Amino acid sequence: MMSESTITKKAIALAFKQVMEEKSFDKITVHDITSKCGLNRQTFYYHFEDRHDLMNWIYYNEVFLPLAEVLTEENYHDSFLIMFEKMYREKNFYKNALSMSSEYSFKDYLYSILESLVEDISKQKKESIEVCFYAHGLQGIIVTWIKKGMPYSPSEMAKQITEIILRVKTI
């Protein structure tokens, strides 16, 4: 069962995503978010430091955790499929998230997740050129997919990324 805090955070995140359908991140205020979900500013600040902290929470809980919780060599495809399906359902949010240029950018967050994944799979150090190459390549594929309006199905993306990941094991 979800805690009350998690339920509130999810409500705030949902309201934020709804507002982000209409406005760019830079134009969204905490008031916009709290008005949308019927909470007050105090409640927002009890759960999040600011909008950037909220974005980080969304990335972590919706991109990283679903991938990391179930990711094993046997289920790369299924794990990536869960991530891509979530992104596909909320394509406008993720497209808008790409336009953010701050230390909390989606591109940077995605890169750090992929870098760790490639490092784990390849048994290479993060500083290695191979890890950097594959992490940037995977990130670029996903970012391009989002920017172009997600022209491939989540299933096709999961299949292609899984094939690349399996090649990473050989480096």
N, CA, C and O of each residue as an XYZ file, in Angstrom:
684
protein
N       0.831     -1.182      0.000
C       0.000      0.000      0.000
C       0.879      1.251      0.000
O       1.891      1.310      0.698
N       0.478      2.252     -0.794
C       1.251      3.484     -0.897
C       1.062      4.356      0.336
O      -0.030      4.433      0.900
N       2.132      5.002      0.739
C       2.039      5.925      1.863
C       1.309      7.194      1.418
O       1.196      7.490      0.229
N       0.830      7.913      2.395
C       0.130      9.168      2.098
C       1.071     10.150      1.394
O       0.659     10.885      0.497
N       2.325     10.151      1.811
C       3.313     11.026      1.186
C       3.493     10.694     -0.293
O       3.568     11.597     -1.127
N       3.561      9.413     -0.618
C       3.719      8.989     -2.008
C       2.494      9.363     -2.833
O       2.617      9.803     -3.976
N       1.323      9.188     -2.253
C       0.082      9.551     -2.946
C       0.080     11.050     -3.253
O      -0.277     11.463     -4.356
N       0.475     11.849     -2.281
C       0.519     13.306     -2.473
C       1.553     13.671     -3.538
O       1.285     14.507     -4.400
N       2.722     13.055     -3.482
C       3.752     13.325     -4.487
C       3.262     12.967     -5.884
O       3.499     13.709     -6.838
N       2.585     11.840     -6.006
C       2.055     11.433     -7.309
C       0.996     12.414     -7.807
O       0.931     12.704     -9.002
N       0.172     12.924     -6.901
C      -0.847     13.913     -7.278
C      -0.187     15.200     -7.761
O      -0.620     15.798     -8.746
N       0.853     15.615     -7.068
C       1.590     16.825     -7.472
C       2.256     16.592     -8.827
O       2.218     17.463     -9.696
N       2.862     15.429     -9.007
C       3.528     15.106    -10.283
C       2.525     15.086    -11.425
O       2.809     15.603    -12.505
N       1.355     14.497    -11.200
C       0.325     14.447    -12.234
C      -0.135     15.854    -12.604
O      -0.280     16.173    -13.784
N      -0.360     16.685    -11.604
C      -0.772     18.069    -11.867
C       0.314     18.812    -12.646
O       0.017     19.566    -13.573
N       1.551     18.597    -12.268
C       2.677     19.231    -12.955
C       2.708     18.824    -14.429
O       2.902     19.660    -15.311
N       2.517     17.540    -14.680
C       2.512     17.059    -16.066
C       1.361     17.670    -16.858
O       1.516     18.002    -18.033
N       0.222     17.814    -16.222
C      -0.924     18.418    -16.899
C      -0.643     19.882    -17.240
O      -0.987     20.350    -18.326
N      -0.023     20.594    -16.316
C       0.329     21.995    -16.575
C       1.394     22.062    -17.664
O       1.394     22.980    -18.484
N       2.296     21.093    -17.669
C       3.375     21.083    -18.660
C       2.857     20.801    -20.067
O       3.566     21.039    -21.044
N       1.648     20.305    -20.179
C       1.013     20.144    -21.497
C       0.707     21.512    -22.108
O       0.655     21.660    -23.329
N       0.507     22.504    -21.247
C       0.094     23.835    -21.690
C       1.223     24.866    -21.667
O       1.206     25.832    -22.429
N       2.200     24.654    -20.793
C       3.270     25.636    -20.599
C       4.632     24.955    -20.597
O       4.754     23.774    -20.270
N       5.645     25.716    -20.965
C       7.006     25.189    -20.870
C       7.432     25.213    -19.400
O       6.863     25.947    -18.593
N       8.421     24.416    -19.071
C       8.887     24.310    -17.691
C       9.218     25.676    -17.098
O       8.854     25.971    -15.960
N       9.905     26.499    -17.870
C      10.341     27.803    -17.373
C       9.189     28.724    -16.994
O       9.360     29.631    -16.180
N       8.029     28.496    -17.575
C       6.869     29.360    -17.316
C       5.957     28.821    -16.206
O       5.041     29.514    -15.762
N       6.206     27.602    -15.767
C       5.355     26.979    -14.744
C       5.758     27.472    -13.360
O       6.939     27.521    -13.016
N       4.747     27.836    -12.577
C       4.986     28.251    -11.195
C       4.455     27.171    -10.250
O       3.672     26.307    -10.645
N       4.893     27.240     -9.015
C       4.385     26.323     -7.997
C       2.885     26.560     -7.834
O       2.127     25.617     -7.607
N       2.462     27.801     -7.947
C       1.029     28.124     -7.858
C       0.240     27.393     -8.947
O      -0.840     26.865     -8.681
N       0.777     27.361    -10.174
C       0.110     26.633    -11.271
C      -0.113     25.166    -10.890
O      -1.185     24.602    -11.110
N       0.916     24.580    -10.323
C       0.869     23.157     -9.981
C      -0.132     22.906     -8.850
O      -0.976     22.015     -8.939
N      -0.022     23.699     -7.795
C      -0.894     23.475     -6.638
C      -2.350     23.795     -6.958
O      -3.254     23.157     -6.418
N      -2.587     24.763     -7.816
C      -3.964     25.076     -8.221
C      -4.564     23.901     -8.980
O      -5.739     23.576     -8.807
N      -3.765     23.274     -9.809
C      -4.238     22.163    -10.631
C      -4.641     20.953     -9.779
O      -5.599     20.250    -10.103
N      -3.902     20.718     -8.689
C      -4.212     19.535     -7.876
C      -4.960     19.858     -6.590
O      -5.247     18.962     -5.796
N      -5.274     21.124     -6.380
C      -6.076     21.496     -5.212
C      -5.333     21.448     -3.888
O      -5.947     21.288     -2.833
N      -4.020     21.587     -3.939
C      -3.221     21.620     -2.718
C      -2.666     23.021     -2.517
O      -2.733     23.856     -3.419
N      -2.123     23.278     -1.344
C      -1.528     24.593     -1.133
C      -0.011     24.544     -1.304
O       0.597     23.475     -1.353
N       0.570     25.724     -1.392
C       2.011     25.832     -1.613
C       2.811     25.136     -0.512
O       3.850     24.529     -0.772
N       2.312     25.233      0.720
C       2.984     24.605      1.852
C       3.118     23.101      1.640
O       4.159     22.512      1.928
N       2.063     22.498      1.138
C       2.093     21.056      0.885
C       3.134     20.728     -0.175
O       3.888     19.765     -0.040
N       3.169     21.541     -1.237
C       4.175     21.330     -2.285
C       5.572     21.368     -1.668
O       6.380     20.464     -1.883
N       5.848     22.423     -0.899
C       7.193     22.590     -0.339
C       7.502     21.595      0.776
O       8.669     21.389      1.110
N       6.500     20.990      1.342
C       6.733     19.929      2.315
C       7.323     18.703      1.604
O       8.148     17.987      2.173
N       6.901     18.471      0.374
C       7.322     17.286     -0.373
C       8.487     17.534     -1.333
O       9.279     16.628     -1.592
N       8.594     18.755     -1.860
C       9.632     19.065     -2.846
C      10.268     20.414     -2.539
O       9.603     21.337     -2.069
N      11.567     20.514     -2.811
C      12.261     21.788     -2.602
C      11.807     22.840     -3.607
O      11.610     24.006     -3.264
N      11.645     22.405     -4.855
C      11.254     23.317     -5.928
C      10.817     22.494     -7.134
O      10.712     21.271     -7.047
N      10.563     23.158     -8.256
C      10.119     22.446     -9.471
C      11.190     21.480     -9.973
O      10.870     20.407    -10.484
N      12.444     21.854     -9.831
C      13.543     20.984    -10.269
C      13.569     19.690     -9.462
O      13.785     18.610    -10.011
N      13.351     19.808     -8.174
C      13.303     18.627     -7.315
C      12.142     17.719     -7.726
O      12.271     16.495     -7.719
N      11.024     18.318     -8.078
C       9.870     17.561     -8.569
C      10.223     16.827     -9.863
O       9.903     15.647    -10.012
N      10.876     17.512    -10.793
C      11.289     16.862    -12.047
C      12.214     15.687    -11.758
O      12.070     14.615    -12.346
N      13.151     15.889    -10.863
C      14.082     14.820    -10.511
C      13.331     13.626     -9.928
O      13.656     12.479    -10.234
N      12.337     13.888     -9.096
C      11.523     12.820     -8.510
C      10.793     12.041     -9.611
O      10.741     10.811     -9.583
N      10.238     12.763    -10.564
C       9.529     12.122    -11.679
C      10.491     11.245    -12.480
O      10.187     10.087    -12.765
N      11.645     11.796    -12.843
C      12.620     11.013    -13.615
C      13.005      9.743    -12.854
O      13.027      8.648    -13.416
N      13.305      9.913    -11.577
C      13.757      8.776    -10.784
C      12.661      7.713    -10.676
O      12.917      6.527    -10.882
N      11.457      8.142    -10.354
C      10.369      7.193    -10.111
C       9.738      6.634    -11.374
O       9.173      5.540    -11.343
N       9.819      7.348    -12.471
C       9.148      6.891    -13.682
C      10.090      6.362    -14.755
O       9.660      5.638    -15.653
N      11.350      6.709    -14.674
C      12.296      6.221    -15.674
C      13.288      5.249    -15.033
O      13.442      4.116    -15.488
N      13.951      5.701    -13.985
C      15.001      4.876    -13.398
C      14.462      3.671    -12.628
O      14.864      2.540    -12.904
N      13.566      3.887    -11.675
C      13.094      2.774    -10.848
C      12.457      1.641    -11.640
O      12.803      0.480    -11.423
N      11.534      1.944    -12.558
C      10.951      0.826    -13.317
C      12.007      0.036    -14.085
O      11.882     -1.175    -14.267
N      13.037      0.730    -14.527
C      14.104      0.053    -15.261
C      14.981     -0.747    -14.297
O      15.275     -1.917    -14.542
N      15.391     -0.116    -13.213
C      16.334     -0.741    -12.291
C      15.715     -1.856    -11.455
O      16.387     -2.839    -11.143
N      14.454     -1.717    -11.092
C      13.830     -2.700    -10.205
C      13.751     -4.094    -10.808
O      13.853     -5.091    -10.092
N      13.573     -4.164    -12.101
C      13.360     -5.472    -12.722
C      14.420     -5.834    -13.751
O      14.323     -6.880    -14.393
N      15.418     -4.996    -13.916
C      16.401     -5.209    -14.973
C      17.351     -6.359    -14.652
O      18.104     -6.321    -13.679
N      17.289     -7.363    -15.489
C      18.250     -8.465    -15.437
C      18.586     -8.807    -16.887
O      17.905     -8.379    -17.818
N      19.618     -9.565    -17.048
C      20.042     -9.940    -18.405
C      18.908    -10.616    -19.181
O      18.800    -10.456    -20.396
N      18.082    -11.357    -18.485
C      17.001    -12.092    -19.144
C      15.831    -11.194    -19.555
O      15.028    -11.583    -20.402
N      15.726    -10.005    -18.969
C      14.542     -9.200    -19.262
C      14.837     -7.757    -19.678
O      14.038     -6.861    -19.406
N      15.954     -7.532    -20.321
C      16.243     -6.176    -20.804
C      15.061     -5.644    -21.620
O      14.609     -4.517    -21.413
N      14.573     -6.458    -22.538
C      13.482     -6.026    -23.407
C      12.261     -5.602    -22.591
O      11.713     -4.522    -22.811
N      11.841     -6.430    -21.670
C      10.651     -6.120    -20.873
C      10.846     -4.856    -20.037
O       9.929     -4.043    -19.914
N      12.030     -4.690    -19.467
C      12.311     -3.509    -18.647
C      12.285     -2.232    -19.487
O      11.685     -1.232    -19.093
N      12.937     -2.275    -20.635
C      12.913     -1.099    -21.508
C      11.515     -0.849    -22.059
O      11.113      0.300    -22.242
N      10.788     -1.902    -22.317
C       9.415     -1.754    -22.810
C       8.560     -0.983    -21.806
O       7.797     -0.100    -22.197
N       8.677     -1.304    -20.531
C       7.934     -0.581    -19.489
C       8.286      0.903    -19.541
O       7.399      1.755    -19.492
N       9.577      1.212    -19.640
C      10.017      2.603    -19.681
C       9.483      3.314    -20.926
O       8.951      4.420    -20.825
N       9.622      2.691    -22.093
C       9.184      3.334    -23.334
C       7.663      3.477    -23.407
O       7.160      4.451    -23.967
N       6.934      2.522    -22.851
C       5.473      2.651    -22.834
C       5.043      3.829    -21.979
O       4.130      4.567    -22.348
N       5.694      4.009    -20.841
C       5.393      5.154    -19.958
C       5.690      6.460    -20.694
O       4.884      7.391    -20.670
N       6.837      6.522    -21.342
C       7.212      7.725    -22.073
C       6.233      7.983    -23.219
O       5.867      9.130    -23.477
N       5.813      6.932    -23.897
C       4.894      7.064    -25.018
C       3.540      7.610    -24.553
O       2.952      8.471    -25.207
N       3.056      7.102    -23.425
C       1.773      7.567    -22.892
C       1.833      9.046    -22.527
O       0.820      9.744    -22.559
N       3.018      9.510    -22.183
C       3.172     10.903    -21.743
C       4.158     11.638    -22.650
O       5.035     12.363    -22.180
N       3.995     11.437    -23.954
C       4.980     11.948    -24.912
C       5.154     13.454    -24.852
O       6.275     13.941    -25.002
N       4.085     14.209    -24.640
C       4.225     15.672    -24.566
C       5.071     16.091    -23.376
O       5.889     17.005    -23.473
N       4.867     15.417    -22.259
C       5.673     15.728    -21.070
C       7.151     15.496    -21.359
O       7.980     16.360    -21.075
N       7.486     14.342    -21.917
C       8.892     14.030    -22.158
C       9.494     14.903    -23.265
O      10.680     15.233    -23.222
N       8.688     15.270    -24.240
C       9.183     16.182    -25.273
C       9.490     17.555    -24.654
O      10.515     18.164    -24.959
N       8.598     18.028    -23.790
C       8.843     19.294    -23.104
C      10.018     19.186    -22.140
O      10.774     20.143    -21.968
N      10.171     18.034    -21.516
C      11.285     17.838    -20.582
C      12.628     17.967    -21.295
O      13.613     18.387    -20.687
N      12.675     17.614    -22.562
C      13.924     17.738    -23.321
C      14.340     19.194    -23.519
O      15.521     19.484    -23.711
N      13.379     20.099    -23.471
C      13.700     21.514    -23.700
C      14.319     22.174    -22.473
O      14.819     23.295    -22.563
N      14.293     21.502    -21.344
C      14.889     22.062    -20.126
C      16.404     22.052    -20.247
O      17.010     21.056    -20.642
N      16.992     23.173    -19.900
C      18.459     23.215    -19.929
C      18.951     23.662    -18.557
O      19.283     24.827    -18.340
N      18.984     22.726    -17.666
C      19.485     23.001    -16.326
C      20.191     21.753    -15.831
O      20.305     20.761    -16.551
N      20.659     21.813    -14.607
C      21.326     20.635    -14.064
C      20.354     19.480    -13.868
O      20.774     18.356    -13.593
N      19.062     19.747    -14.007
C      18.049     18.704    -13.850
C      17.457     18.296    -15.192
O      16.312     17.849    -15.255
N      18.216     18.445    -16.249
C      17.660     18.146    -17.566
C      17.435     16.650    -17.725
O      18.164     15.829    -17.168
N      16.412     16.319    -18.495
C      16.095     14.919    -18.749
C      17.239     14.229    -19.472
O      17.558     13.078    -19.175
N      17.863     14.929    -20.426
C      18.976     14.336    -21.174
C      20.110     13.920    -20.241
O      20.666     12.830    -20.378
N      20.450     14.795    -19.290
C      21.533     14.483    -18.352
C      21.156     13.318    -17.438
O      21.975     12.444    -17.155
N      19.914     13.320    -16.986
C      19.451     12.243    -16.114
C      19.466     10.911    -16.864
O      19.925      9.894    -16.344
N      18.963     10.939    -18.075
C      18.942      9.741    -18.903
C      20.367      9.234    -19.146
O      20.627      8.034    -19.065
N      21.282     10.155    -19.442
C      22.673      9.758    -19.677
C      23.251      9.064    -18.446
O      23.908      8.030    -18.570
N      23.013      9.620    -17.267
C      23.600      9.027    -16.055
C      23.060      7.617    -15.811
O      23.801      6.741    -15.364
N      21.778      7.394    -16.099
C      21.193      6.056    -15.956
C      21.849      5.088    -16.946
O      22.243      3.980    -16.582
N      21.957      5.528    -18.201
C      22.522      4.668    -19.239
C      24.005      4.417    -19.015
O      24.500      3.322    -19.282
N      24.706      5.418    -18.531
C      26.132      5.256    -18.237
C      26.331      4.178    -17.164
O      27.208      3.323    -17.291
N      25.525      4.226    -16.124
C      25.621      3.208    -15.067
C      25.275      1.822    -15.597
O      25.926      0.835    -15.254
N      24.251      1.758    -16.431
C      23.847      0.483    -17.021
C      24.969     -0.098    -17.888
O      25.306     -1.276    -17.763
N      25.541      0.724    -18.759
C      26.620      0.263    -19.640
C      27.833     -0.150    -18.814
O      28.482     -1.153    -19.113
N      28.132      0.614    -17.788
C      29.261      0.276    -16.917
C      29.035     -1.094    -16.270
O      29.941     -1.926    -16.245
N      27.845     -1.325    -15.754
C      27.536     -2.605    -15.105
C      27.617     -3.771    -16.093
O      28.184     -4.819    -15.784
N      27.053     -3.578    -17.262
C      26.999     -4.651    -18.260
C      28.377     -4.969    -18.827
O      28.739     -6.132    -19.005
N      29.136     -3.917    -19.106
C      30.421     -4.113    -19.787
C      31.575     -4.401    -18.835
O      32.637     -4.857    -19.257
N      31.363     -4.136    -17.561
C      32.424     -4.287    -16.552
C      33.588     -3.327    -16.815
O      34.714     -3.558    -16.374
N      33.292     -2.250    -17.540
C      34.289     -1.201    -17.789
C      34.047     -0.070    -16.785
O      32.978      0.009    -16.180
N      35.018      0.782    -16.615
C      34.872      1.938    -15.726
C      34.120      3.057    -16.463
O      34.205      3.177    -17.686
N      33.378      3.877    -15.692
C      32.610      4.979    -16.281
C      33.488      5.890    -17.137
O      33.029      6.458    -18.127
N      34.731      6.020    -16.751
C      35.629      6.929    -17.463
C      36.091      6.363    -18.800
O      36.700      7.082    -19.592
N      35.818      5.109    -19.061
C      36.313      4.509    -20.298
C      35.599      5.089    -21.516
O      34.437      5.489    -21.446
N      36.309      5.122    -22.611
C      35.759      5.656    -23.861
C      34.586      4.802    -24.334
O      33.609      5.334    -24.861
N      34.670      3.500    -24.155
C      33.585      2.618    -24.599
C      32.281      2.898    -23.853
O      31.215      2.959    -24.465
N      32.365      3.067    -22.534
C      31.165      3.366    -21.745
C      30.572      4.694    -22.189
O      29.361      4.812    -22.377
N      31.417      5.672    -22.353
C      30.964      6.997    -22.799
C      30.298      6.902    -24.174
O      29.233      7.479    -24.395
N      30.918      6.187    -25.075
C      30.407      6.034    -26.437
C      29.018      5.391    -26.440
O      28.085      5.916    -27.048
N      28.890      4.263    -25.764
C      27.604      3.557    -25.761
C      26.530      4.341    -25.004
O      25.378      4.381    -25.437
N      26.889      4.958    -23.888
C      25.897      5.721    -23.118
C      25.392      6.910    -23.932
O      24.190      7.174    -23.965
N      26.304      7.626    -24.587
C      25.880      8.753    -25.435
C      25.058      8.269    -26.622
O      24.079      8.909    -27.006
N      25.454      7.145    -27.201
C      24.708      6.608    -28.332
C      23.296      6.214    -27.958
O      22.344      6.546    -28.664
N      23.156      5.507    -26.849
C      21.823      5.108    -26.382
C      20.976      6.326    -26.033
O      19.797      6.402    -26.380
N      21.596      7.273    -25.344
C      20.885      8.503    -24.997
C      20.429      9.218    -26.264
O      19.287      9.671    -26.346
N      21.307      9.320    -27.244
C      20.976      9.996    -28.497
C      19.815      9.335    -29.223
O      18.947     10.019    -29.766
N      19.795      8.015    -29.233
C      18.698      7.285    -29.877
C      17.376      7.607    -29.190
O      16.378      7.885    -29.855
N      17.369      7.569    -27.865
C      16.136      7.815    -27.106
C      15.686      9.265    -27.254
O      14.500      9.532    -27.447
N      16.626     10.199    -27.163
C      16.289     11.622    -27.307
C      15.738     11.906    -28.704
O      14.749     12.626    -28.844
N      16.361     11.356    -29.721
C      15.884     11.550    -31.095
C      14.491     10.955    -31.264
O      13.638     11.553    -31.920
N      14.255      9.801    -30.686
C      12.933      9.171    -30.729
C      11.876     10.108    -30.142
O      10.798     10.276    -30.712
N      12.194     10.709    -29.006
C      11.253     11.633    -28.354
C      11.053     12.877    -29.209
O       9.917     13.286    -29.453
N      12.142     13.478    -29.662
C      12.056     14.723    -30.447
C      11.262     14.550    -31.734
O      10.564     15.467    -32.165
N      11.369     13.380    -32.343
C      10.670     13.141    -33.614
C       9.224     12.682    -33.409
O       8.560     12.257    -34.354
N       8.744     12.771    -32.163
C       7.355     12.413    -31.904
C       7.119     10.933    -31.691
O       5.996     10.451    -31.839
N       8.178     10.206    -31.344
C       8.105      8.773    -31.059
C       7.526      7.982    -32.236
O       6.487      7.334    -32.108
N       8.212      8.043    -33.387
C       7.701      7.374    -34.585
C       7.729      5.842    -34.519
O       7.014      5.182    -35.272
N       8.532      5.281    -33.644
C       8.584      3.828    -33.491
C       7.799      3.441    -32.247
O       7.746      4.202    -31.282
N       7.199      2.281    -32.267
C       6.427      1.817    -31.114
C       7.366      1.575    -29.928
O       8.559      1.339    -30.117
N       6.834      1.635    -28.724
C       7.658      1.292    -27.560
C       8.278     -0.102    -27.690
O       9.412     -0.323    -27.266
N       7.536     -1.030    -28.272
C       8.046     -2.385    -28.451
C       9.253     -2.411    -29.388
O      10.240     -3.094    -29.115
N       9.174     -1.669    -30.488
C      10.295     -1.604    -31.431
C      11.511     -0.944    -30.781
O      12.641     -1.393    -30.972
N      11.278      0.115    -30.017
C      12.392      0.773    -29.319
C      13.038     -0.186    -28.328
O      14.263     -0.282    -28.265
N      12.224     -0.893    -27.558
C      12.763     -1.845    -26.573
C      13.584     -2.926    -27.270
O      14.644     -3.321    -26.784
N      13.089     -3.400    -28.409
C      13.798     -4.433    -29.168
C      15.162     -3.914    -29.636
O      16.180     -4.580    -29.451
N      15.176     -2.734    -30.236
C      16.420     -2.172    -30.766
C      17.428     -1.868    -29.653
O      18.610     -2.192    -29.775
N      16.958     -1.248    -28.574
C      17.859     -0.906    -27.465
C      18.407     -2.186    -26.826
O      19.583     -2.247    -26.468
N      17.571     -3.185    -26.687
C      18.024     -4.461    -26.117
C      19.120     -5.075    -26.980
O      20.111     -5.583    -26.454
N      18.952     -5.034    -28.289
C      19.977     -5.576    -29.179
C      21.298     -4.840    -29.007
O      22.361     -5.461    -29.017
N      21.238     -3.534    -28.852
C      22.466     -2.750    -28.642
C      23.089     -3.108    -27.296
O      24.299     -3.308    -27.196
N      22.255     -3.186    -26.266
C      22.751     -3.512    -24.924
C      23.445     -4.876    -24.925
O      24.485     -5.043    -24.289
N      22.882     -5.835    -25.626
C      23.500     -7.151    -25.668
C      24.863     -7.104    -26.365
O      25.750     -7.898    -26.050
N      25.027     -6.180    -27.304
C      26.339     -6.000    -27.948
C      27.338     -5.372    -26.985
O      28.535     -5.650    -27.053
N      26.839     -4.524    -26.085
C      27.704     -3.857    -25.110
C      28.426     -4.900    -24.246
O      29.567     -4.691    -23.834
N      27.774     -5.988    -23.987
C      28.371     -7.033    -23.150
C      29.678     -7.550    -23.706
O      30.493     -8.110    -22.973
N      29.881     -7.364    -24.999
C      31.079     -7.918    -25.634
C      32.276     -6.959    -25.587
O      33.375     -7.331    -25.997
N      32.078     -5.734    -25.092
C      33.219     -4.812    -25.057
C      34.118     -5.069    -23.876
O      35.123     -4.379    -23.703
